[in-house]
């Protein structure tokens, strides 16, 4: 997500000063409480996404390590196969 997205969401959802002139104090308090609840939900979602993202980053890092290990294993096995092929060819030459 882009930086400052939460400020944009807050600005979009906040009433203008002019629209608040004719509102009663209890209604204003109620609206403020609703906006605080919305902000809590947004913040919790953000924190959850950040936590999930951290876990995904760790998983990607782990997978990259695993891929590197598998590449090394493939290389080792290819070299071993080549050695066996060389030995087999040498054995076949000696048998002829």
Backbone as a ProteinNet text record, in pm:
[ID]
protein_1_A
[PRIMARY]
XXXXXXXXXXXXXXXXXXXXXXXXXXXXXXXXXXXXXXXXXXXXXXXXXXXXXXXXXXXXXXXXXXXXXXXXXXXXXXXXXXXXXXXXXXXXXXXX
[TERTIARY]
84.3	0	88.9	34.5	112	115.9	219.5	233	126.7	78.3	-19.3	-161.1	-182	-315.9	-416.4	-371.7	-465.7	-510	-418.1	-455.7	-557.5	-543.6	-640.5	-777.8	-780.7	-907.7	-972.4	-892.1	-945.2	-1002.2	-928.1	-975.6	-1105.7	-1115.6	-1236.7	-1357.6	-1335.5	-1446.2	-1477.6	-1391.5	-1415.2	-1513.4	-1608.1	-1701.3	-1629.4	-1684.3	-1624.9	-1668.7	-1595.5	-1628.1	-1766.7	-1800.5	-1930.3	-2045.1	-2026	-2133.5	-2153.8	-2055.9	-2066.4	-2133.9	-2154.8	-2211.5	-2351.8	-2431.1	-2570.9	-2593.9	-2488.2	-2502.7	-2497.8	-2578.1	-2580.9	-2457.6	-2426	-2308.7	-2323.5	-2439.7	-2452.4	-2434.9	-2489.9	-2475.7	-2330.1	-2263.2	-2122	-2039.5	-2070.2	-1998.5	-2023.6	-2147.5	-2180.9	-2103.2	-2103	-2030.1	-1880.9	-1827.1	-1685.4	-1654.3	-1741.1	-1721.3	-1726	-1816.9	-1825.2	-1697	-1646.1	-1523.2	-1404.2	-1402.5	-1295.2	-1300.8	-1422.3	-1437.9	-1389.7	-1425.8	-1379.9	-1227.4	-1169.3	-1023.6	-958.8	-1019.4	-967.2	-968.3	-1079.3	-1091	-985.5	-971.8	-872.3	-731.9	-703.4	-571.4	-545.8	-647.2	-632.2	-608.2	-681.5	-661	-519.6	-473.7	-338.1	-235.2	-253.7	-159.4	-160.2	-280	-290.7	-219.9	-242.3	-175.6	-24.2	22.2	166.6	224.2	151.7	196.7	199.3	91.9	86.7	199.8	225.9	332.1	468.6	490.5	615.9	632.3	523.5	528.8	554	489	510.6	654.5	711	851.4	942.3	912.5	991.7	976.4	852.1	827.4	902.5	900.1	971	1120.1	1172.4	1314.6	1348.3	1261.4	1282.3	1277.6	1182.3	1171.3	1292.8	1344.7	1464.8	1582.7	1596.3	1702.7	1683.3	1560.1	1530.9	1562.1	1528.2	1557.4	1707.8	1783.2	1929.6	1985.4	1932.9	1977.3	1943.2	1824.3	1784.8	1871.3	1907	1995.6	2131.6	2182.8	2311.1	2300.4	2188.9	2168.1	2158.1	2088.5	2078.3	2216.2	2293.8	2429	2515	2506.4	2583.4	2542.4	2412.3	2363.8	2400.8	2400	2441.1	2587.7	2668.6	2811.4	2832.3	2758.4	2769.2	2726.4	2618.8	2573.8	2681.8	2742.1	2849.2	2966.4	3001.1	3110.1	3076	2952.2	2910.9	2912.1	2868.4	2870.9	3014.2	3105.4	3246.5	3301.3	3270.4	3315	3255.1	3128.1	3062.6	3125.5	3156	3221.7	3359.6	3433.6	3567.3	3556.9	3458.1	3439.1	3404.3	3315.4	3275.7	3393.8	3482.7	3602.4	3694.3	3709	3796.9	3742	3610.6	3549.8	3563.1	3576.2	3586.6	3720.8
-117.9	0	124.3	228.7	351.7	418.3	496.3	565.1	673.6	695.4	800.5	760.5	633.8	591.1	609.4	587.6	598.8	744	838.4	979.7	1015.8	959.9	984.9	931.1	810.7	751.6	837.5	884.5	969.3	1097.9	1163.5	1288.6	1267.6	1156.4	1129.2	1107	1054.8	1020.1	1125.8	1223.9	1327.4	1431	1472.6	1576.6	1711.5	1798.4	1931.8	2017.6	2124.7	2214.4	2274.3	2307.1	2368	2272.2	2144.9	2048.1	2021.2	2058.1	2034.5	2149.4	2263.8	2380.9	2355	2280.6	2259.8	2128	2062	1932.1	1948.5	1870.7	1880.4	1812.4	1850.4	1791.8	1640.5	1589.9	1444.1	1372.4	1432.3	1371.1	1376.5	1487.2	1500.8	1396	1377.8	1277.7	1137.5	1112.2	981.9	960.2	1060.9	1050.2	1030.8	1102.1	1089.3	947.7	894.4	757.6	656.8	678.5	588.3	595.6	716.5	732.8	671.4	682.2	619.1	467.3	412.9	268.1	226.7	306	276.8	281.2	380	392.9	272.3	225.7	106.1	-13.6	-30.6	-143.5	-132.2	-12.4	9.1	-18.4	28.4	8.4	-140	-210.2	-354.4	-428.5	-389.3	-451.7	-425	-300.8	-265.4	-349	-361.3	-438.5	-586.5	-638.3	-777.5	-796.9	-704	-712.3	-702.7	-615.3	-601.5	-731.3	-791.7	-918.3	-1028.5	-1034.9	-1134.4	-1112.3	-986.4	-953.7	-995.4	-974.2	-1015.3	-1167	-1239.5	-1385.9	-1430.3	-1364.3	-1398.4	-1371.4	-1259.9	-1230.2	-1340.2	-1386.7	-1494.1	-1622.6	-1652.2	-1772.2	-1766	-1650.5	-1633.7	-1654.8	-1599	-1615.3	-1762.9	-1831.6	-1975.1	-2053.9	-2019.9	-2089.8	-2064.3	-1941.9	-1910.5	-1995.2	-2009	-2094.2	-2239.2	-2284.6	-2422.3	-2443.3	-2346	-2355.6	-2363	-2280.1	-2283.3	-2419.4	-2474.3	-2606.8	-2712.9	-2702.7	-2799.1	-2785	-2662.7	-2641.5	-2705.9	-2690.1	-2752.2	-2904.2	-2956.8	-3101.9	-3152.2	-3078.5	-3116.5	-3115.1	-3012.6	-3002.5	-3120.1	-3152.2	-3263.8	-3395.6	-3415.3	-3539.2	-3547.1	-3434	-3432.5	-3469.6	-3414.5	-3447.1	-3595.4	-3646.2	-3788.1	-3875.8	-3836.9	-3911.3	-3911.4	-3793.4	-3784	-3875	-3878.4	-3966.1	-4112.8	-4151.2	-4289.2	-4322.3	-4227.7	-4250.9	-4269.6	-4188.1	-4199.9	-4335.8	-4377.3	-4508.8	-4621.4	-4608.3	-4710.8	-4720	-4605.7	-4605	-4668.9	-4636.2	-4694.1	-4844.8	-4889.2	-5032.5	-5102.6	-5041.7	-5100.2	-5106.5	-5007.5	-5009.1	-5123.6	-5143.9	-5249.7	-5388.2	-5401.2	-5531.1	-5568.1	-5467.8	-5496.5	-5545.7
0	0	0	-58.5	-64.3	72.5	92.8	220.4	231.7	351.3	375.7	337.8	304.4	263	375	498.2	610	628.2	604.8	613.8	506.7	387	279.8	318.2	376.1	417.5	525.4	618.9	726.3	668	578.3	517.8	442	370.2	292.7	382.7	500.2	588.5	693.7	708.9	809.1	755	837.3	792.4	782.8	700.3	687.3	805.2	829	940.3	921.4	798.4	769.8	799.1	768	791.9	941	1022	1166.4	1241	1175.9	1244.4	1297.8	1224	1262.7	1336.6	1376.7	1441	1593.1	1662.9	1808.7	1868	1990	2056	2075.5	2118.3	2131.1	1996.3	1891	1758.8	1714.6	1743.2	1709.1	1784.2	1912.6	1992.4	1936.1	1896.8	1837.9	1707.4	1621.6	1494.4	1518	1615.7	1647.9	1696.7	1780.3	1830.6	1715.5	1621.1	1505.3	1423.1	1403.3	1325.1	1398.7	1531.1	1608.6	1593.3	1594.9	1575.1	1436.7	1335	1199.1	1192.2	1258.7	1259.2	1327.5	1437.1	1504.9	1410.9	1338.6	1245.7	1136.4	1080	974.2	1027	1146.9	1206.9	1233.1	1282.8	1306.3	1175.4	1071	939.7	889.7	907	864.6	939.3	1071.1	1151.7	1112.2	1084.2	1040.3	907.2	814.3	684.2	699.3	787.2	808.9	865.6	959.8	1018.7	912.6	832.7	724.9	625.6	593.2	498.5	552.7	681.4	744.3	735.3	761.4	752.7	609	513.2	372.5	330.9	377.9	348.1	402.2	523.5	583.2	501.8	461.5	381.1	248.6	183.6	56.3	76.7	184.6	214.9	237.2	311.3	335.3	204.8	117.6	-11.2	-98.5	-94.2	-172.4	-125	6.5	60.8	17.3	22.3	-17.4	-165.6	-249.4	-392.6	-415.1	-342.8	-356.6	-315.4	-207.3	-163.2	-267.2	-326.1	-428.9	-553.9	-589.9	-705.1	-679.9	-558.4	-524	-529.9	-481.3	-483.7	-627.7	-713	-854.6	-918.7	-888.9	-943.8	-897.5	-769.1	-714.3	-779.8	-793.9	-855.1	-1003.3	-1072.1	-1213.3	-1226.5	-1136.9	-1138.1	-1107.6	-1012.6	-977.1	-1095.3	-1162.5	-1280.4	-1388.5	-1412.8	-1512.8	-1476.4	-1348.3	-1303.5	-1327.4	-1297.5	-1321.2	-1470	-1552.3	-1697.5	-1746.2	-1693.9	-1731.1	-1689	-1566.5	-1518.7	-1602.3	-1639.5	-1719.9	-1858.5	-1918.5	-2049.6	-2040.5	-1935	-1916.6	-1897.6	-1821.8	-1798.6	-1929.8	-2008	-2136.8	-2232.8	-2232	-2317.8	-2277.3	-2147.9	-2097.6	-2128.7	-2137.4	-2165.4	-2312	-2399.5	-2542.6	-2572.7
[MASK]
++++++++++++++++++++++++++++++++++++++++++++++++++++++++++++++++++++++++++++++++++++++++++++++++

